[in-house]
Amino acid sequence: MLRKPRNARTDRLSDWKFFIQIYLVCFNNRLFEQITPNSKQIMGLMMWPCAMSMWFLYMSQQGLRFHDVILAYNKWADGYHGFTIEQLTTFVSTGQCI
């Protein structure tokens, strides 16, 4: 909202950098699919533990260890380990964005 609207006569929606990036991504995906037919499933299985470990690492840097956050269903409330519910919500939201 802070940028000016584009000039339809001079500003383009795409450029050569964009096309090269798309070409390289599609080319890499085709090569990976030739090697393994279920590449999307394998990629998901590789990304899931990485994402979860990064979330737990971020939470430990905020002062909540693995054993503090795992299975903390009804304990996750205002005052949990000295944090307010707003702080806990911010930690979870930020950790999910990493």
C-alpha positions as CSV (number, residue, x, y, z in Angstrom):
1,M,0.0,0.0,0.0
2,L,3.0,2.3,0.3
3,R,4.2,1.8,-3.2
4,K,2.8,3.7,-6.1
5,P,0.6,1.8,-8.6
6,R,2.5,0.4,-11.5
7,N,2.5,2.2,-14.9
8,A,1.0,-0.4,-17.3
9,R,3.0,1.1,-20.2
10,T,6.5,0.9,-18.7
11,D,6.4,-1.4,-15.7
12,R,6.3,-5.2,-16.5
13,L,4.8,-7.9,-14.2
14,S,7.7,-10.2,-15.0
15,D,11.3,-10.0,-16.2
16,W,14.1,-12.3,-17.3
17,K,15.1,-13.0,-13.7
18,F,11.7,-14.3,-12.9
19,F,11.6,-16.6,-16.0
20,I,15.1,-18.0,-15.1
21,Q,14.0,-18.8,-11.6
22,I,10.9,-20.5,-12.8
23,Y,12.8,-22.5,-15.4
24,L,15.4,-23.6,-12.8
25,V,12.8,-24.7,-10.3
26,C,10.8,-26.6,-12.9
27,F,13.9,-28.2,-14.3
28,N,15.0,-29.4,-10.8
29,N,11.6,-30.8,-10.0
30,R,11.6,-32.8,-13.2
31,L,15.0,-34.2,-12.5
32,F,14.0,-35.2,-9.0
33,E,10.7,-36.8,-10.2
34,Q,12.7,-38.9,-12.6
35,I,14.8,-40.2,-9.8
36,T,12.0,-40.9,-7.4
37,P,8.4,-41.1,-8.5
38,N,7.0,-40.0,-5.1
39,S,9.2,-36.9,-4.8
40,K,6.6,-34.7,-3.1
41,Q,6.0,-37.2,-0.4
42,I,9.7,-37.7,0.2
43,M,10.3,-33.9,0.3
44,G,7.5,-33.6,2.8
45,L,8.9,-36.3,5.0
46,M,12.3,-34.5,5.0
47,M,10.8,-31.1,5.7
48,W,8.6,-32.1,8.5
49,P,11.3,-33.0,11.1
50,C,13.3,-30.0,10.1
51,A,10.4,-27.7,10.6
52,M,9.5,-29.2,14.0
53,S,13.1,-29.2,15.2
54,M,13.4,-25.5,14.3
55,W,10.2,-24.8,16.2
56,F,11.5,-26.6,19.3
57,L,14.8,-24.8,19.0
58,Y,13.1,-21.4,18.8
59,M,11.0,-22.2,21.8
60,S,14.0,-23.3,23.8
61,Q,15.7,-20.0,23.0
62,Q,12.7,-18.3,24.4
63,G,13.0,-20.3,27.7
64,L,10.6,-23.1,27.1
65,R,12.4,-26.5,26.7
66,F,11.1,-29.5,24.8
67,H,9.6,-31.1,27.9
68,D,7.8,-27.8,28.8
69,V,5.9,-27.5,25.5
70,I,5.2,-31.1,24.6
71,L,1.8,-32.3,25.8
72,A,1.1,-29.1,27.8
73,Y,-2.5,-29.0,26.8
74,N,-4.4,-27.6,29.8
75,K,-1.3,-26.2,31.5
76,W,-0.8,-23.7,28.6
77,A,-2.4,-20.7,30.2
78,D,-1.6,-17.3,31.7
79,G,1.4,-17.6,34.0
80,Y,2.9,-20.8,32.5
81,H,6.6,-20.7,33.3
82,G,6.2,-17.0,34.1
83,F,4.9,-15.9,30.7
84,T,1.6,-14.3,29.9
85,I,-0.8,-15.8,27.4
86,E,0.1,-13.0,24.9
87,Q,3.8,-13.9,25.1
88,L,3.1,-17.6,24.7
89,T,0.9,-16.9,21.7
90,T,3.6,-14.7,20.2
91,F,6.2,-17.4,20.7
92,V,4.0,-20.0,19.0
93,S,3.1,-17.7,16.1
94,T,6.7,-16.6,15.5
95,G,8.0,-20.2,15.9
96,Q,5.6,-21.4,13.2
97,C,6.8,-18.8,10.8
98,I,10.5,-19.9,11.0
